[in-house]
Amino acid sequence: MEGWIRIPKQLASYSSVSTRTTEDWLKNGLRFVKVGACRLTKPEWVDEFLISHEVSSGSQVDQIVDDVLRGI
């Protein structure tokens, strides 16, 4: 997808989340521009934001929990 995505409806559709979730993303650092009353973001900004919140299945927390449970 090229160009700009309107917030919140097109962003919600692009990301398969609710419009409420998109508002939370804006509060938590998703880049956007505001032109008058129109808020826009770029697909690559959305992708970067989502990647920055990636959770791996082999996280350090998982390892600690596994170690603690083994000791019980």
C-alpha positions as CSV (number, residue, x, y, z in Angstrom):
1,M,0.0,0.0,0.0
2,E,1.3,3.4,-0.9
3,G,0.3,6.9,0.2
4,W,-1.4,7.9,3.4
5,I,-3.9,6.1,5.7
6,R,-6.7,8.1,7.4
7,I,-7.1,7.7,11.1
8,P,-9.0,6.0,12.6
9,K,-11.1,4.0,10.1
10,Q,-8.5,3.2,7.4
11,L,-5.9,2.5,10.0
12,A,-8.2,0.1,11.8
13,S,-9.0,-1.7,8.6
14,Y,-5.3,-1.8,7.5
15,S,-4.3,-3.2,10.9
16,S,-7.3,-5.4,11.6
17,V,-8.0,-3.7,15.0
18,S,-10.7,-1.5,16.4
19,T,-10.7,2.3,16.1
20,R,-10.4,2.5,19.9
21,T,-7.1,0.5,19.6
22,T,-5.8,2.9,17.0
23,E,-6.4,5.8,19.3
24,D,-4.4,4.0,22.0
25,W,-1.6,3.5,19.5
26,L,-1.4,7.2,18.8
27,K,-1.1,7.9,22.5
28,N,1.7,5.3,22.7
29,G,3.9,6.7,19.9
30,L,2.5,5.8,16.5
31,R,3.7,8.6,14.2
32,F,1.0,10.7,12.4
33,V,0.5,14.1,10.9
34,K,-2.4,16.4,11.3
35,V,-3.7,18.6,8.5
36,G,-6.6,20.6,9.8
37,A,-9.0,18.1,11.3
38,C,-7.6,15.2,9.3
39,R,-5.1,12.8,10.9
40,L,-2.9,10.7,8.6
41,T,-0.2,8.0,8.9
42,K,1.9,6.0,6.5
43,P,1.7,2.2,6.2
44,E,5.5,2.0,6.9
45,W,5.0,4.0,10.1
46,V,2.3,1.5,11.2
47,D,4.5,-1.5,10.4
48,E,7.5,0.0,12.3
49,F,5.3,0.7,15.3
50,L,3.9,-2.8,15.3
51,I,7.4,-4.4,14.9
52,S,8.7,-2.3,17.8
53,H,6.1,-4.1,20.0
54,E,7.0,-7.6,18.9
55,V,6.9,-10.2,21.6
56,S,9.0,-13.3,21.0
57,S,7.9,-16.7,22.4
58,G,11.3,-17.3,23.9
59,S,11.5,-14.2,25.9
60,Q,13.5,-13.8,29.1
61,V,10.3,-13.6,31.1
62,D,9.2,-17.0,29.8
63,Q,12.6,-18.5,30.8
64,I,12.4,-17.1,34.3
65,V,8.8,-18.4,34.8
66,D,9.9,-21.8,33.5
67,D,12.9,-21.9,35.9
68,V,10.7,-20.9,38.9
69,L,8.0,-23.5,38.0
70,R,10.6,-26.3,37.7
71,G,11.8,-25.5,41.2
72,I,8.3,-26.0,42.7
